[in-house]
Amino acid sequence: MNKQELIDNMADSADISKASAARALEAMVESVTGALKSGDSLTLVGFGTFSVRKREARAGRNPKTGEAIQIKAANVPAFKAGKALKEALN
């Protein structure tokens, strides 16, 4: 499913216009991004938790040349599925 299909599905499920569904999705994405940027985690009970994890600096290799390179430390987004989501899939 891509973004447009998600918007269409949201509009049908909530009985709202596609434009409203698109605005709602954009607002949710901005809210999640804002929370993660500020260092918070976001928990949607039954769905899951969005958080930020710190990835340490590490050594790597350039696959083209085989040369050793240093990969910088980074903050990366993470998602842990909630119990209800896991159960819905099994």
One Martini backbone bead per residue (centre of mass of N, CA, C, O) as a GRO file, in nm:
protein
   90
    1MET     BB    1   0.096   0.036   0.023
    2ASN     BB    2   0.040   0.360  -0.036
    3LYS     BB    3  -0.037   0.677   0.033
    4GLN     BB    4  -0.292   0.700  -0.146
    5GLU     BB    5  -0.426   0.439  -0.046
    6LEU     BB    6  -0.444   0.531   0.248
    7ILE     BB    7  -0.622   0.775   0.201
    8ASP     BB    8  -0.857   0.623   0.075
    9ASN     BB    9  -0.909   0.437   0.319
   10MET     BB   10  -0.959   0.658   0.527
   11ALA     BB   11  -1.199   0.793   0.385
   12ASP     BB   12  -1.382   0.543   0.386
   13SER     BB   13  -1.375   0.467   0.692
   14ALA     BB   14  -1.450   0.783   0.795
   15ASP     BB   15  -1.630   0.945   0.604
   16ILE     BB   16  -1.432   1.127   0.422
   17SER     BB   17  -1.242   1.318   0.261
   18LYS     BB   18  -0.948   1.307   0.094
   19ALA     BB   19  -0.841   1.578   0.195
   20SER     BB   20  -0.880   1.520   0.497
   21ALA     BB   21  -0.706   1.265   0.505
   22ALA     BB   22  -0.445   1.400   0.412
   23ARG     BB   23  -0.425   1.601   0.647
   24ALA     BB   24  -0.423   1.389   0.873
   25LEU     BB   25  -0.168   1.241   0.782
   26GLU     BB   26   0.024   1.483   0.787
   27ALA     BB   27  -0.020   1.546   1.089
   28MET     BB   28   0.085   1.278   1.195
   29VAL     BB   29   0.368   1.285   1.074
   30GLU     BB   30   0.450   1.554   1.209
   31SER     BB   31   0.408   1.458   1.502
   32VAL     BB   32   0.606   1.225   1.502
   33THR     BB   33   0.853   1.385   1.412
   34GLY     BB   34   0.851   1.593   1.642
   35ALA     BB   35   0.880   1.394   1.876
   36LEU     BB   36   1.149   1.264   1.781
   37LYS     BB   37   1.320   1.527   1.761
   38SER     BB   38   1.272   1.585   2.085
   39GLY     BB   39   1.310   1.272   2.214
   40ASP     BB   40   1.052   1.134   2.197
   41SER     BB   41   0.790   0.917   2.239
   42LEU     BB   42   0.529   0.717   2.068
   43THR     BB   43   0.215   0.593   2.191
   44LEU     BB   44  -0.006   0.339   2.056
   45VAL     BB   45  -0.233   0.168   2.184
   46GLY     BB   46  -0.204  -0.151   2.015
   47PHE     BB   47   0.012  -0.066   1.794
   48GLY     BB   48   0.266   0.129   1.909
   49THR     BB   49   0.621   0.240   1.908
   50PHE     BB   50   0.788   0.537   1.875
   51SER     BB   51   1.147   0.586   1.830
   52VAL     BB   52   1.482   0.659   1.939
   53ARG     BB   53   1.797   0.551   1.820
   54LYS     BB   54   2.132   0.485   1.892
   55ARG     BB   55   2.400   0.485   1.667
   56GLU     BB   56   2.701   0.385   1.654
   57ALA     BB   57   3.000   0.402   1.569
   58ARG     BB   58   3.161   0.252   1.273
   59ALA     BB   59   3.295   0.011   1.084
   60GLY     BB   60   3.355  -0.010   0.728
   61ARG     BB   61   3.282  -0.084   0.376
   62ASN     BB   62   3.358  -0.036   0.057
   63PRO     BB   63   3.217  -0.224  -0.193
   64LYS     BB   64   3.394  -0.127  -0.436
   65THR     BB   65   3.701  -0.114  -0.285
   66GLY     BB   66   3.731  -0.218   0.033
   67GLU     BB   67   3.749   0.024   0.199
   68ALA     BB   68   3.792   0.163   0.492
   69ILE     BB   69   3.535   0.304   0.705
   70GLN     BB   70   3.369   0.565   0.879
   71ILE     BB   71   3.078   0.553   1.069
   72LYS     BB   72   2.857   0.749   1.192
   73ALA     BB   73   2.672   0.854   1.421
   74ALA     BB   74   2.311   0.790   1.491
   75ASN     BB   75   1.978   0.869   1.456
   76VAL     BB   76   1.703   0.633   1.472
   77PRO     BB   77   1.421   0.503   1.380
   78ALA     BB   78   1.158   0.328   1.568
   79PHE     BB   79   0.951   0.020   1.583
   80LYS     BB   80   0.705  -0.119   1.812
   81ALA     BB   81   0.488  -0.352   1.832
   82GLY     BB   82   0.190  -0.424   1.946
   83LYS     BB   83  -0.016  -0.660   2.062
   84ALA     BB   84  -0.262  -0.618   1.870
   85LEU     BB   85  -0.099  -0.623   1.607
   86LYS     BB   86   0.025  -0.901   1.639
   87GLU     BB   87  -0.247  -1.056   1.666
   88ALA     BB   88  -0.365  -0.966   1.383
   89LEU     BB   89  -0.126  -1.133   1.222
   90ASN     BB   90  -0.194  -1.437   1.376
   0.00000   0.00000   0.00000
